C-alpha cells in the first residue's frame, strides 16, 4: 500500500481502486492521509460481485498483485483475461501465470521499491500497457478458458486410463442395491 500511495503522490492523475474490505480505519486510508493523497483518489470497494470485478479490471490502466503467495494467481489471470496489464510479485504461482499470459511485469516479492518501479514503468508507457493487455487476453483465454481446461482434463483422464487399463474396483457413494443393479447391466 505504501508503494501505491507514494505513486499516487507523484503521479497526480493516478487513482487507486483497492478491492478489499472497506472500513474507516483501513491502512490505505491512513497512509494516503499521511502522504497527503486526496481522499477522492482512493476508492476501497469492499466486496464486489463478479460483474463489477470484471468492469473494474476492464477499466484499469494496470492491475497490481503484490502477493507474497498465490496458489494459482487467479487475480492476475482474471485481470489479464479482461485485457489489463499486471505488475505482480515473483511469488507462488504468479511467475507461471505471468509467463503464460505475458501481460506485465514481475517484481521481487516484499520489495516496495521494486513494486513502485514496476508500476511507474508501465504508467509511463501507455502503448506498452495496451499491447501487454491485448496480448495477455488472447494468451490467457487460450490457456485457461473452461473449454480448454475441460479438454486438457479429459486428455489426462484418457492417458491415465489407457496406461492403467480399466479399474478392477471403484469406490462410490451408491447403495449396495444400486451398485449391484449397475454391475449386472454392464
Backbone torsions as a table, in degrees:
resi	resn	phi	psi	omega
1	UNK	NA	-36.9	-179.6
2	UNK	-59.5	-43.4	180.0
3	UNK	-60.8	-43.2	-177.1
4	UNK	-67.8	-43.0	178.7
5	UNK	-65.6	-38.8	177.1
6	UNK	-60.1	-45.4	179.5
7	UNK	-64.1	-38.1	178.6
8	UNK	-63.1	-35.1	179.3
9	UNK	-68.5	-35.7	-176.1
10	UNK	-93.5	-18.0	176.2
11	UNK	-117.3	95.7	-170.4
12	UNK	-63.0	-21.3	-178.5
13	UNK	-95.6	1.4	-179.0
14	UNK	-83.4	134.3	173.3
15	UNK	-118.7	144.1	179.8
16	UNK	-109.9	122.8	172.1
17	UNK	-110.1	115.4	-176.1
18	UNK	-109.0	115.1	177.9
19	UNK	-86.6	97.5	-174.8
20	UNK	-160.0	164.7	176.4
21	UNK	-59.7	131.9	-176.9
22	UNK	-100.0	131.4	172.1
23	UNK	-156.7	156.4	-174.2
24	UNK	-59.3	-27.6	-177.1
25	UNK	-98.9	20.6	-179.4
26	UNK	-57.6	137.4	-179.3
27	UNK	-55.9	-36.5	-179.3
28	UNK	-64.1	-40.3	177.9
29	UNK	-63.4	-46.2	-178.7
30	UNK	-62.2	-45.3	-178.0
31	UNK	-66.4	-42.2	178.1
32	UNK	-60.0	-41.3	178.5
33	UNK	-64.7	-43.1	179.0
34	UNK	-61.2	-36.0	-177.4
35	UNK	-88.2	-1.4	178.7
36	UNK	76.8	24.1	177.4
37	UNK	-82.4	128.9	-178.1
38	UNK	-58.5	132.9	-176.7
39	UNK	-58.5	-29.7	-179.3
40	UNK	-72.2	-9.0	177.6
41	UNK	-92.0	-0.2	178.2
42	UNK	-123.5	122.2	176.2
43	UNK	-123.6	123.8	174.5
44	UNK	-108.0	118.2	-168.0
45	UNK	-79.7	-26.1	-165.9
46	UNK	73.8	-167.6	178.2
47	UNK	-66.5	141.8	178.3
48	UNK	-128.7	150.5	174.6
49	UNK	-73.1	161.2	-177.5
50	UNK	-55.9	-44.5	-178.9
51	UNK	-60.1	-41.0	178.7
52	UNK	-68.2	-39.2	178.2
53	UNK	-61.5	-42.5	177.5
54	UNK	-60.8	-44.4	178.8
55	UNK	-61.3	-41.4	178.9
56	UNK	-62.7	-45.6	177.5
57	UNK	-59.4	-44.8	-176.2
58	UNK	-67.0	-28.9	-179.6
59	UNK	-88.1	-13.6	-174.3
60	UNK	-71.8	138.9	171.5
61	UNK	-69.7	-36.1	173.3
62	UNK	-162.1	159.3	-179.9
63	UNK	-117.5	137.1	-179.1
64	UNK	-110.9	126.4	178.2
65	UNK	-123.7	85.9	-175.3
66	UNK	-88.8	29.5	-175.6
67	UNK	-60.0	148.0	172.9
68	UNK	-91.1	-17.4	175.4
69	UNK	-154.7	136.2	173.5
70	UNK	-139.3	123.7	178.9
71	UNK	-67.9	-34.4	176.8
72	UNK	-130.8	-32.8	-176.5
73	UNK	92.7	36.0	-176.8
74	UNK	-58.0	-44.0	179.5
75	UNK	-58.5	-41.8	178.5
76	UNK	-66.6	-41.6	179.6
77	UNK	-63.3	-46.5	178.5
78	UNK	-60.1	-45.0	-179.4
79	UNK	-60.4	-48.1	-179.3
80	UNK	-65.5	-35.9	177.5
81	UNK	-63.2	-25.3	177.8
82	UNK	-92.1	3.4	177.2
83	UNK	87.2	14.2	179.9
84	UNK	-96.3	132.6	173.3
85	UNK	-70.7	156.3	-172.1
86	UNK	-130.1	139.5	165.5
87	UNK	-111.5	119.3	-174.5
88	UNK	-133.0	156.6	174.9
89	UNK	-73.4	147.0	175.6
90	UNK	-82.2	72.0	-174.6
91	UNK	-144.3	149.5	178.2
92	UNK	55.4	-134.4	-178.1
93	UNK	-87.0	-1.2	-176.7
94	UNK	-59.3	-41.1	177.9
95	UNK	-58.4	-40.6	179.9
96	UNK	-65.4	-45.6	179.9
97	UNK	-64.2	-42.8	-179.4
98	UNK	-66.9	-36.4	176.9
99	UNK	-66.3	-42.4	178.3
100	UNK	-60.8	-47.7	-177.7
101	UNK	-79.1	-33.4	-178.0
102	UNK	62.9	26.5	-170.8
103	UNK	-106.3	33.2	177.5
104	UNK	166.5	-153.0	-175.0
105	UNK	-121.9	145.3	172.2
106	UNK	-105.8	140.4	178.5
107	UNK	-129.3	163.5	179.5
108	UNK	-62.2	134.3	179.9
109	UNK	-68.5	142.3	176.5
110	UNK	72.5	12.8	-178.8
111	UNK	-112.7	95.5	-176.5
112	UNK	-60.1	-32.7	179.1
113	UNK	-67.9	-42.3	177.8
114	UNK	-64.3	-39.8	178.4
115	UNK	-63.2	-47.6	179.2
116	UNK	-60.5	-41.0	180.0
117	UNK	-64.8	-42.5	178.5
118	UNK	-62.8	-43.2	178.6
119	UNK	-64.0	-47.5	-179.5
120	UNK	-59.9	-40.1	179.1
121	UNK	-56.8	-47.2	-179.0
122	UNK	-75.1	-33.6	177.4
123	UNK	-61.0	-35.5	-176.5
124	UNK	-83.8	-2.6	-177.7
125	UNK	-128.4	74.5	-177.1
126	UNK	-59.7	-34.1	179.3
127	UNK	-67.5	-41.1	178.3
128	UNK	-64.5	-40.7	177.6
129	UNK	-59.3	-46.6	-178.5
130	UNK	-62.8	-43.8	-179.7
131	UNK	-65.2	-46.4	-179.9
132	UNK	-60.6	-43.9	179.8
133	UNK	-62.5	-43.9	-179.4
134	UNK	-66.7	-45.6	179.5
135	UNK	-64.4	-41.2	-178.1
136	UNK	-63.6	-41.0	-178.3
137	UNK	-56.9	-50.3	-177.3
138	UNK	-66.3	-37.8	-179.2
139	UNK	-70.3	-40.0	179.4
140	UNK	-67.7	-44.3	178.7
141	UNK	-61.1	-41.7	179.2
142	UNK	-64.5	-34.9	-176.4
143	UNK	-88.3	-35.7	-167.7
144	UNK	-124.1	9.8	177.1
145	UNK	-67.0	154.7	-177.1
146	UNK	-58.1	-42.2	177.1
147	UNK	-60.0	-39.2	179.5
148	UNK	-67.2	-42.2	178.1
149	UNK	-63.2	-43.8	179.3
150	UNK	-62.7	-41.6	178.7
151	UNK	-61.6	-45.8	-179.5
152	UNK	-67.7	-37.1	178.2
153	UNK	-65.7	-45.8	179.1
154	UNK	-62.1	-40.3	178.7
155	UNK	-63.4	-39.7	178.3
156	UNK	-65.5	-44.1	177.2
157	UNK	-59.4	-44.6	179.2
158	UNK	-60.1	-43.2	-179.8
159	UNK	-63.8	-43.9	179.5
160	UNK	-65.2	-44.7	-178.8
161	UNK	-65.3	-39.5	-179.9
162	UNK	-70.8	-30.8	179.3
163	UNK	-74.3	-32.7	-175.5
164	UNK	-104.6	-13.4	-176.3
165	UNK	79.5	-174.8	-178.9
166	UNK	-74.6	138.2	-179.8
167	UNK	-64.8	144.6	178.9
168	UNK	-82.6	-21.8	176.3
169	UNK	-149.7	160.5	178.8
170	UNK	-134.1	157.5	173.5
171	UNK	-109.3	131.2	-177.1
172	UNK	-146.6	162.1	176.8
173	UNK	-92.7	2.5	179.7
174	UNK	-66.8	150.5	177.5
175	UNK	-70.4	164.5	179.4
176	UNK	-56.5	-41.7	-179.7
177	UNK	-63.4	-41.9	179.3
178	UNK	-65.5	-40.3	179.1
179	UNK	-64.7	-42.0	-179.3
180	UNK	-64.6	-41.4	-179.5
181	UNK	-65.6	-41.0	178.9
182	UNK	-67.2	-43.5	-179.0
183	UNK	-62.8	-39.1	-177.7
184	UNK	-73.6	-23.2	-179.7
185	UNK	-86.6	-10.2	-178.0
186	UNK	-84.6	NA	NA
